[in-house]
């Protein structure tokens, strides 16, 4: 028997595993690295985050990814080169973090790598009847496994698509396992480049769970300030606060058919980008609008689409008194959060800190949970494939040399 297969068998039967969860989102700010001690599986999953950091990407890394990111026409040689290169870079960052924490690679059981999404193409977005849902993440798992010497689970989204899903949102699985609470209907809201949420019923009935993207999170605001204000993002909404929401532009931004589609649905920067903004400016005849007013309006666009999606969820479940737990970079934006909280007066708001998971670490932790379930679980049915949530374990396994 291959030594690593035997190692996986022992690992799956052990009471706990130490798993590194990795997350690199569409914002391209850096690699989130979470060292998680995970006990059990399924609804018995318990997670303790032992260490967490985000290692920022340098401009060389960001520039290389942006040349192929969310574009229909790209340099295919560069795509081919970046797939192993991103894996190498992630491996180097993992080893750097472990060294800083005084942890030997041999102390880690698994790495769970999300990879770097370069294109997301659900059928809802591409509209080509002969093709199904599709998504592509680069950052080869074999590179990570070989360079670190740690078994790596990666490319999670492909099994989700093969089983009938859209490849996103995947947070629903980990949300259900580690954040469900009997007697409390919960919304797990994540505001990354794209915003999404998971509804967790207080009944713990998996068939009642649903998860959906709501629309843009930070992606359009980030793109705009990077182009016009020479900064990575609008820290504390400082730029947006200097502007005024333009109602005509906001109406045009909200007019896309995506927002009328039923749950679940996914999207990405392939739709919500500066070209989308420019079309809305032209359609609303607001060509002379100030850059500050654009930022204020984009901020409200994100916040209002989140509110509308949560309100639709409240109607679906017949409960307005939900508890909302926020995570992701957008939760640090006070204008977004103030508008959401003011618009949903019956809901209570917390961050995932209240659930003992740092909000910035949550997505990396959830991929560690997916890897844990892949190795040690797999027996829990999550909705039986209803609501776009295939009841599958996900990930491809890469062995070191």
KAQUI-V869050 format. One record per residue. N is the residue number from 0. RES is the residue in three letters. PSI is psi in degrees with one decimal (none if undefined). OMEGA is omega in whole degrees, 0 to 359 (* if undefined). NEAR is the number of other C-alpha atoms within 10 Angstrom. Layout:
n=N res=RES psi=PSI omega=OMEGA near=NEAR
n=N res=RES psi=PSI omega=OMEGA near=NEAR
This chain:
n=0 res=UNK psi=138.5 omega=175 near=5
n=1 res=UNK psi=134.5 omega=185 near=6
n=2 res=UNK psi=-32.0 omega=182 near=9
n=3 res=UNK psi=-30.1 omega=174 near=14
n=4 res=UNK psi=-42.3 omega=176 near=11
n=5 res=UNK psi=-37.8 omega=178 near=11
n=6 res=UNK psi=-41.2 omega=177 near=12
n=7 res=UNK psi=-39.9 omega=179 near=16
n=8 res=UNK psi=-44.4 omega=178 near=13
n=9 res=UNK psi=-40.1 omega=181 near=13
n=10 res=UNK psi=-44.2 omega=181 near=18
n=11 res=UNK psi=-29.6 omega=181 near=19
n=12 res=UNK psi=-12.4 omega=182 near=13
n=13 res=UNK psi=156.3 omega=181 near=12
n=14 res=UNK psi=-26.4 omega=180 near=12
n=15 res=UNK psi=160.3 omega=180 near=19
n=16 res=UNK psi=148.1 omega=174 near=22
n=17 res=UNK psi=115.3 omega=188 near=22
n=18 res=UNK psi=132.3 omega=173 near=27
n=19 res=UNK psi=122.0 omega=173 near=30
n=20 res=UNK psi=134.7 omega=180 near=28
n=21 res=UNK psi=141.9 omega=174 near=27
n=22 res=UNK psi=128.9 omega=172 near=23
n=23 res=UNK psi=111.8 omega=187 near=21
n=24 res=UNK psi=-173.6 omega=183 near=20
n=25 res=UNK psi=-14.1 omega=178 near=20
n=26 res=UNK psi=-18.8 omega=178 near=20
n=27 res=UNK psi=31.7 omega=180 near=20
n=28 res=UNK psi=-30.5 omega=180 near=18
n=29 res=UNK psi=-178.1 omega=180 near=19
n=30 res=UNK psi=117.8 omega=174 near=22
n=31 res=UNK psi=129.1 omega=182 near=25
n=32 res=UNK psi=115.1 omega=181 near=28
n=33 res=UNK psi=122.1 omega=175 near=30
n=34 res=UNK psi=115.3 omega=187 near=26
n=35 res=UNK psi=132.8 omega=170 near=24
n=36 res=UNK psi=115.0 omega=187 near=21
n=37 res=UNK psi=126.1 omega=177 near=20
n=38 res=UNK psi=138.8 omega=177 near=18
n=39 res=UNK psi=-164.7 omega=179 near=19
n=40 res=UNK psi=173.7 omega=180 near=25
n=41 res=UNK psi=-139.1 omega=181 near=22
n=42 res=UNK psi=-9.1 omega=177 near=15
n=43 res=UNK psi=6.2 omega=182 near=11
n=44 res=UNK psi=131.3 omega=173 near=19
n=45 res=UNK psi=134.6 omega=185 near=17
n=46 res=UNK psi=132.4 omega=170 near=23
n=47 res=UNK psi=121.7 omega=178 near=14
n=48 res=UNK psi=112.1 omega=183 near=19
n=49 res=UNK psi=-37.7 omega=180 near=12
n=50 res=UNK psi=147.9 omega=176 near=15
n=51 res=UNK psi=140.4 omega=173 near=20
n=52 res=UNK psi=161.2 omega=169 near=14
n=53 res=UNK psi=121.3 omega=176 near=18
n=54 res=UNK psi=116.6 omega=185 near=16
n=55 res=UNK psi=142.2 omega=173 near=14
n=56 res=UNK psi=140.6 omega=175 near=17
n=57 res=UNK psi=170.5 omega=185 near=11
n=58 res=UNK psi=-29.6 omega=177 near=11
n=59 res=UNK psi=-44.0 omega=179 near=8
n=60 res=UNK psi=-49.7 omega=182 near=16
n=61 res=UNK psi=-43.9 omega=182 near=16
n=62 res=UNK psi=-41.1 omega=181 near=13
n=63 res=UNK psi=-44.5 omega=181 near=14
n=64 res=UNK psi=-41.8 omega=183 near=20
n=65 res=UNK psi=-23.0 omega=179 near=13
n=66 res=UNK psi=-20.1 omega=180 near=15
n=67 res=UNK psi=-3.5 omega=189 near=18
n=68 res=UNK psi=120.7 omega=173 near=21
n=69 res=UNK psi=30.9 omega=180 near=20
n=70 res=UNK psi=138.5 omega=180 near=12
n=71 res=UNK psi=-29.3 omega=180 near=8
n=72 res=UNK psi=119.0 omega=184 near=9
n=73 res=UNK psi=173.1 omega=172 near=12
n=74 res=UNK psi=106.4 omega=185 near=9
n=75 res=UNK psi=-26.8 omega=174 near=10
n=76 res=UNK psi=-41.6 omega=179 near=8
n=77 res=UNK psi=-41.7 omega=176 near=13
n=78 res=UNK psi=-45.6 omega=180 near=18
n=79 res=UNK psi=-41.0 omega=181 near=11
n=80 res=UNK psi=-36.6 omega=185 near=10
n=81 res=UNK psi=-28.1 omega=182 near=20
n=82 res=UNK psi=-53.9 omega=176 near=18
n=83 res=UNK psi=-34.1 omega=183 near=18
n=84 res=UNK psi=-43.0 omega=178 near=17
n=85 res=UNK psi=-40.3 omega=176 near=22
n=86 res=UNK psi=-42.3 omega=178 near=24
n=87 res=UNK psi=-44.2 omega=180 near=22
n=88 res=UNK psi=-42.9 omega=179 near=18
n=89 res=UNK psi=-41.2 omega=179 near=29
n=90 res=UNK psi=-43.6 omega=179 near=23
n=91 res=UNK psi=-39.0 omega=179 near=15
n=92 res=UNK psi=-39.3 omega=177 near=20
n=93 res=UNK psi=-47.7 omega=181 near=24
n=94 res=UNK psi=-36.6 omega=177 near=16
n=95 res=UNK psi=-45.3 omega=180 near=13
n=96 res=UNK psi=-44.8 omega=181 near=20
n=97 res=UNK psi=-41.2 omega=179 near=18
n=98 res=UNK psi=-42.6 omega=179 near=12
n=99 res=UNK psi=-31.3 omega=180 near=9
n=100 res=UNK psi=-5.9 omega=183 near=12
n=101 res=UNK psi=32.2 omega=180 near=9
n=102 res=UNK psi=129.4 omega=176 near=13
n=103 res=UNK psi=142.6 omega=177 near=10
n=104 res=UNK psi=-32.5 omega=180 near=15
n=105 res=UNK psi=-16.8 omega=179 near=10
n=106 res=UNK psi=-7.2 omega=181 near=12
n=107 res=UNK psi=130.3 omega=179 near=19
n=108 res=UNK psi=-44.7 omega=186 near=19
n=109 res=UNK psi=154.2 omega=165 near=27
n=110 res=UNK psi=133.9 omega=176 near=31
n=111 res=UNK psi=108.3 omega=187 near=32
n=112 res=UNK psi=119.0 omega=175 near=29
n=113 res=UNK psi=-32.6 omega=186 near=26
n=114 res=UNK psi=-175.9 omega=180 near=24
n=115 res=UNK psi=113.0 omega=177 near=23
n=116 res=UNK psi=129.6 omega=176 near=19
n=117 res=UNK psi=-19.3 omega=175 near=21
n=118 res=UNK psi=133.3 omega=177 near=20
n=119 res=UNK psi=122.8 omega=188 near=24
n=120 res=UNK psi=69.9 omega=172 near=21
n=121 res=UNK psi=154.9 omega=182 near=23
n=122 res=UNK psi=-33.4 omega=177 near=18
n=123 res=UNK psi=-33.0 omega=183 near=17
n=124 res=UNK psi=-45.1 omega=184 near=16
n=125 res=UNK psi=-29.2 omega=172 near=15
n=126 res=UNK psi=17.3 omega=181 near=12
n=127 res=UNK psi=111.6 omega=189 near=11
n=128 res=UNK psi=-26.2 omega=183 near=8
n=129 res=UNK psi=-9.1 omega=182 near=6
n=130 res=UNK psi=153.3 omega=177 near=10
n=131 res=UNK psi=-158.1 omega=178 near=17
n=132 res=UNK psi=151.9 omega=179 near=21
n=133 res=UNK psi=153.9 omega=175 near=18
n=134 res=UNK psi=154.7 omega=182 near=16
n=135 res=UNK psi=124.0 omega=174 near=15
n=136 res=UNK psi=135.4 omega=177 near=18
n=137 res=UNK psi=169.5 omega=185 near=22
n=138 res=UNK psi=71.5 omega=192 near=24
n=139 res=UNK psi=128.5 omega=181 near=23
n=140 res=UNK psi=-30.5 omega=177 near=31
n=141 res=UNK psi=-38.8 omega=178 near=23
n=142 res=UNK psi=-44.1 omega=181 near=23
n=143 res=UNK psi=-44.4 omega=182 near=30
n=144 res=UNK psi=-45.5 omega=183 near=23
n=145 res=UNK psi=-42.7 omega=184 near=18
n=146 res=UNK psi=-30.9 omega=182 near=19
n=147 res=UNK psi=-21.1 omega=186 near=21
n=148 res=UNK psi=17.2 omega=183 near=17
n=149 res=UNK psi=132.5 omega=176 near=24
n=150 res=UNK psi=134.0 omega=186 near=24
n=151 res=UNK psi=133.9 omega=173 near=27
n=152 res=UNK psi=128.1 omega=186 near=29
n=153 res=UNK psi=-177.7 omega=174 near=27
n=154 res=UNK psi=47.9 omega=186 near=21
n=155 res=UNK psi=-32.9 omega=193 near=25
n=156 res=UNK psi=-20.8 omega=185 near=22
n=157 res=UNK psi=-37.6 omega=178 near=21
n=158 res=UNK psi=-36.7 omega=178 near=18
n=159 res=UNK psi=-44.1 omega=179 near=23
n=160 res=UNK psi=-44.0 omega=180 near=19
n=161 res=UNK psi=-29.5 omega=182 near=15
n=162 res=UNK psi=6.3 omega=174 near=15
n=163 res=UNK psi=-1.2 omega=179 near=15
n=164 res=UNK psi=-174.5 omega=179 near=27
n=165 res=UNK psi=4.9 omega=183 near=29
n=166 res=UNK psi=4.1 omega=181 near=25
n=167 res=UNK psi=162.3 omega=342 near=25
n=168 res=UNK psi=141.6 omega=178 near=24
n=169 res=UNK psi=-11.3 omega=182 near=22
n=170 res=UNK psi=-24.7 omega=185 near=23
n=171 res=UNK psi=-35.8 omega=184 near=23
n=172 res=UNK psi=-53.2 omega=179 near=25
n=173 res=UNK psi=-36.8 omega=177 near=22
n=174 res=UNK psi=-46.9 omega=182 near=22
n=175 res=UNK psi=-43.5 omega=184 near=23
n=176 res=UNK psi=-40.4 omega=189 near=24
n=177 res=UNK psi=-10.6 omega=183 near=18
n=178 res=UNK psi=-6.7 omega=179 near=20
n=179 res=UNK psi=144.6 omega=176 near=23
n=180 res=UNK psi=127.1 omega=180 near=15
n=181 res=UNK psi=130.6 omega=177 near=12
n=182 res=UNK psi=-3.4 omega=180 near=10
n=183 res=UNK psi=115.1 omega=173 near=15
n=184 res=UNK psi=124.4 omega=187 near=20
n=185 res=UNK psi=145.8 omega=169 near=24
n=186 res=UNK psi=121.9 omega=175 near=28
n=187 res=UNK psi=99.4 omega=186 near=24
n=188 res=UNK psi=123.4 omega=176 near=25
n=189 res=UNK psi=122.5 omega=180 near=28
n=190 res=UNK psi=89.4 omega=174 near=27
n=191 res=UNK psi=-141.9 omega=174 near=21
n=192 res=UNK psi=-43.7 omega=171 near=24
n=193 res=UNK psi=143.8 omega=179 near=25
n=194 res=UNK psi=143.4 omega=177 near=27
n=195 res=UNK psi=164.6 omega=174 near=28
n=196 res=UNK psi=157.3 omega=174 near=28
n=197 res=UNK psi=133.4 omega=171 near=25
n=198 res=UNK psi=126.2 omega=179 near=26
n=199 res=UNK psi=112.1 omega=183 near=28
n=200 res=UNK psi=140.7 omega=177 near=23
n=201 res=UNK psi=-15.9 omega=177 near=15
n=202 res=UNK psi=-14.0 omega=186 near=13
n=203 res=UNK psi=15.3 omega=179 near=18
n=204 res=UNK psi=109.2 omega=185 near=14
n=205 res=UNK psi=-26.6 omega=181 near=17
n=206 res=UNK psi=-12.9 omega=181 near=15
n=207 res=UNK psi=-7.2 omega=181 near=16
n=208 res=UNK psi=143.3 omega=166 near=20
n=209 res=UNK psi=156.8 omega=182 near=22
n=210 res=UNK psi=142.5 omega=184 near=28
n=211 res=UNK psi=150.7 omega=164 near=26
n=212 res=UNK psi=146.5 omega=179 near=26
n=213 res=UNK psi=-20.1 omega=183 near=29
n=214 res=UNK psi=-153.2 omega=182 near=29
n=215 res=UNK psi=144.3 omega=169 near=27
n=216 res=UNK psi=-99.4 omega=181 near=32
n=217 res=UNK psi=-10.0 omega=195 near=25
n=218 res=UNK psi=-45.8 omega=183 near=25
n=219 res=UNK psi=-38.9 omega=177 near=25
n=220 res=UNK psi=-43.9 omega=179 near=27
n=221 res=UNK psi=-46.1 omega=180 near=20
n=222 res=UNK psi=-39.9 omega=184 near=18
n=223 res=UNK psi=-46.6 omega=182 near=22
n=224 res=UNK psi=-30.2 omega=177 near=18
n=225 res=UNK psi=-35.2 omega=182 near=14
n=226 res=UNK psi=-37.3 omega=190 near=12
n=227 res=UNK psi=-15.5 omega=183 near=9
n=228 res=UNK psi=2.7 omega=176 near=14
n=229 res=UNK psi=44.1 omega=175 near=9
n=230 res=UNK psi=161.4 omega=187 near=13
n=231 res=UNK psi=-36.8 omega=181 near=16
n=232 res=UNK psi=168.7 omega=183 near=21
n=233 res=UNK psi=85.2 omega=184 near=20
n=234 res=UNK psi=125.5 omega=179 near=13
n=235 res=UNK psi=23.5 omega=180 near=14
n=236 res=UNK psi=29.2 omega=184 near=19
n=237 res=UNK psi=-36.4 omega=179 near=16
n=238 res=UNK psi=-47.8 omega=182 near=18
n=239 res=UNK psi=-32.8 omega=181 near=23
n=240 res=UNK psi=-19.8 omega=181 near=17
n=241 res=UNK psi=-4.6 omega=181 near=12
n=242 res=UNK psi=-177.8 omega=180 near=16
n=243 res=UNK psi=138.3 omega=180 near=15
n=244 res=UNK psi=128.3 omega=178 near=19
n=245 res=UNK psi=111.0 omega=187 near=19
n=246 res=UNK psi=-37.9 omega=181 near=12
n=247 res=UNK psi=-42.9 omega=178 near=15
n=248 res=UNK psi=-41.4 omega=179 near=25
n=249 res=UNK psi=-42.6 omega=179 near=22
n=250 res=UNK psi=-41.5 omega=180 near=15
n=251 res=UNK psi=-40.5 omega=178 near=18
n=252 res=UNK psi=-33.5 omega=183 near=22
n=253 res=UNK psi=-0.1 omega=189 near=17
n=254 res=UNK psi=-6.3 omega=184 near=11
n=255 res=UNK psi=145.0 omega=182 near=13
n=256 res=UNK psi=-19.1 omega=178 near=8
n=257 res=UNK psi=-39.1 omega=187 near=16
n=258 res=UNK psi=-17.8 omega=177 near=16
n=259 res=UNK psi=-11.5 omega=181 near=9
n=260 res=UNK psi=150.3 omega=180 near=10
n=261 res=UNK psi=161.5 omega=175 near=9
n=262 res=UNK psi=149.8 omega=354 near=17
n=263 res=UNK psi=158.1 omega=177 near=18
n=264 res=UNK psi=151.4 omega=178 near=24
n=265 res=UNK psi=159.0 omega=181 near=25
n=266 res=UNK psi=-170.3 omega=181 near=25
n=267 res=UNK psi=-175.8 omega=178 near=23
n=268 res=UNK psi=-10.9 omega=174 near=24
n=269 res=UNK psi=-29.1 omega=176 near=18
n=270 res=UNK psi=-51.8 omega=187 near=18
n=271 res=UNK psi=95.9 omega=185 near=18
n=272 res=UNK psi=-173.2 omega=183 near=18
n=273 res=UNK psi=-25.9 omega=175 near=17
n=274 res=UNK psi=-39.5 omega=176 near=12
n=275 res=UNK psi=-44.0 omega=178 near=16
n=276 res=UNK psi=-46.6 omega=182 near=19
n=277 res=UNK psi=-37.8 omega=176 near=14
n=278 res=UNK psi=-39.2 omega=180 near=14
n=279 res=UNK psi=-37.3 omega=177 near=22
n=280 res=UNK psi=-43.3 omega=180 near=20
n=281 res=UNK psi=-42.9 omega=182 near=12
n=282 res=UNK psi=-31.7 omega=181 near=15
n=283 res=UNK psi=1.6 omega=179 near=17
n=284 res=UNK psi=47.7 omega=181 near=13
n=285 res=UNK psi=38.0 omega=185 near=15
n=286 res=UNK psi=-26.1 omega=182 near=12
n=287 res=UNK psi=8.2 omega=185 near=7
n=288 res=UNK psi=143.9 omega=180 near=12
n=289 res=UNK psi=155.7 omega=179 near=13
n=290 res=UNK psi=-32.2 omega=179 near=17
n=291 res=UNK psi=-39.2 omega=177 near=18
n=292 res=UNK psi=-35.3 omega=176 near=19
n=293 res=UNK psi=-44.8 omega=181 near=24
n=294 res=UNK psi=-40.7 omega=177 near=27
n=295 res=UNK psi=-38.2 omega=182 near=25
n=296 res=UNK psi=-39.5 omega=176 near=24
n=297 res=UNK psi=-37.6 omega=177 near=26
n=298 res=UNK psi=-46.8 omega=179 near=27
n=299 res=UNK psi=-34.7 omega=177 near=22
n=300 res=UNK psi=-50.4 omega=178 near=23
n=301 res=UNK psi=-49.7 omega=184 near=26
n=302 res=UNK psi=-43.0 omega=184 near=26
n=303 res=UNK psi=-34.9 omega=178 near=20
n=304 res=UNK psi=-32.3 omega=174 near=20
n=305 res=UNK psi=-46.2 omega=180 near=25
n=306 res=UNK psi=-46.2 omega=181 near=18
n=307 res=UNK psi=-41.2 omega=180 near=16
n=308 res=UNK psi=-38.6 omega=178 near=19
n=309 res=UNK psi=-39.6 omega=178 near=24
n=310 res=UNK psi=-39.9 omega=176 near=15
n=311 res=UNK psi=-40.8 omega=176 near=14
n=312 res=UNK psi=-41.0 omega=178 near=22
n=313 res=UNK psi=-39.9 omega=178 near=17
n=314 res=UNK psi=-39.3 omega=182 near=11
n=315 res=UNK psi=-37.2 omega=184 near=9
n=316 res=UNK psi=-7.7 omega=178 near=14
n=317 res=UNK psi=35.2 omega=181 near=9
n=318 res=UNK psi=117.6 omega=177 near=13
n=319 res=UNK psi=-16.6 omega=185 near=17
n=320 res=UNK psi=53.8 omega=180 near=15
n=321 res=UNK psi=159.3 omega=171 near=23
n=322 res=UNK psi=122.9 omega=184 near=18
n=323 res=UNK psi=125.9 omega=177 near=22
n=324 res=UNK psi=118.1 omega=187 near=22
n=325 res=UNK psi=151.1 omega=175 near=25
n=326 res=UNK psi=174.9 omega=179 near=26
n=327 res=UNK psi=163.9 omega=185 near=24
n=328 res=UNK psi=-33.2 omega=183 near=18
n=329 res=UNK psi=-20.4 omega=179 near=26
n=330 res=UNK psi=-13.7 omega=177 near=22
n=331 res=UNK psi=-3.7 omega=181 near=17
n=332 res=UNK psi=107.2 omega=187 near=17
n=333 res=UNK psi=-31.9 omega=180 near=15
n=334 res=UNK psi=-40.3 omega=178 near=19
n=335 res=UNK psi=-51.3 omega=185 near=23
n=336 res=UNK psi=-37.4 omega=179 near=16
n=337 res=UNK psi=-41.5 omega=180 near=12
n=338 res=UNK psi=-44.1 omega=180 near=16
n=339 res=UNK psi=-47.3 omega=183 near=22
n=340 res=UNK psi=-38.9 omega=179 near=16
n=341 res=UNK psi=-29.7 omega=183 near=11
n=342 res=UNK psi=-14.7 omega=181 near=15
n=343 res=UNK psi=69.0 omega=188 near=17
n=344 res=UNK psi=-20.7 omega=182 near=11
n=345 res=UNK psi=-11.4 omega=183 near=13
n=346 res=UNK psi=154.6 omega=173 near=18
n=347 res=UNK psi=145.4 omega=186 near=15
n=348 res=UNK psi=132.9 omega=174 near=17
n=349 res=UNK psi=171.0 omega=166 near=13
n=350 res=UNK psi=170.9 omega=180 near=20
n=351 res=UNK psi=-6.3 omega=171 near=22
n=352 res=UNK psi=-35.2 omega=180 near=15
n=353 res=UNK psi=-16.7 omega=179 near=11
n=354 res=UNK psi=15.2 omega=174 near=12
n=355 res=UNK psi=22.5 omega=174 near=12
n=356 res=UNK psi=120.3 omega=179 near=18
n=357 res=UNK psi=131.7 omega=183 near=17
n=358 res=UNK psi=-35.3 omega=181 near=20
n=359 res=UNK psi=-18.7 omega=181 near=24
n=360 res=UNK psi=-11.5 omega=192 near=25
n=361 res=UNK psi=-46.2 omega=184 near=26
n=362 res=UNK psi=-39.9 omega=177 near=29
n=363 res=UNK psi=-40.0 omega=178 near=25
n=364 res=UNK psi=-40.9 omega=182 near=32
n=365 res=UNK psi=-32.2 omega=176 near=27
n=366 res=UNK psi=-31.3 omega=172 near=30
n=367 res=UNK psi=-38.8 omega=178 near=31
n=368 res=UNK psi=-40.0 omega=178 near=32
n=369 res=UNK psi=-41.8 omega=178 near=28
n=370 res=UNK psi=-40.0 omega=178 near=28
n=371 res=UNK psi=-42.9 omega=180 near=30
n=372 res=UNK psi=-35.5 omega=179 near=25
n=373 res=UNK psi=-36.7 omega=184 near=20
n=374 res=UNK psi=-39.7 omega=191 near=23
n=375 res=UNK psi=-6.9 omega=186 near=23
n=376 res=UNK psi=-128.7 omega=177 near=20
n=377 res=UNK psi=3.9 omega=184 near=16
n=378 res=UNK psi=-3.5 omega=183 near=12
n=379 res=UNK psi=128.3 omega=176 near=16
n=380 res=UNK psi=124.9 omega=180 near=14
n=381 res=UNK psi=89.5 omega=175 near=21
n=382 res=UNK psi=-0.6 omega=178 near=17
n=383 res=UNK psi=31.1 omega=180 near=14
n=384 res=UNK psi=-0.4 omega=179 near=15
n=385 res=UNK psi=161.4 omega=175 near=16
n=386 res=UNK psi=32.2 omega=177 near=17
n=387 res=UNK psi=22.7 omega=181 near=23
n=388 res=UNK psi=87.3 omega=179 near=27
n=389 res=UNK psi=138.8 omega=180 near=22
n=390 res=UNK psi=79.2 omega=184 near=20
n=391 res=UNK psi=156.5 omega=165 near=20
n=392 res=UNK psi=154.0 omega=190 near=19
n=393 res=UNK psi=156.1 omega=174 near=22
n=394 res=UNK psi=149.7 omega=175 near=24
n=395 res=UNK psi=140.4 omega=186 near=18
n=396 res=UNK psi=130.0 omega=176 near=20
n=397 res=UNK psi=130.8 omega=179 near=20
n=398 res=UNK psi=149.8 omega=170 near=18
n=399 res=UNK psi=-179.2 omega=178 near=16
n=400 res=UNK psi=none omega=* near=11
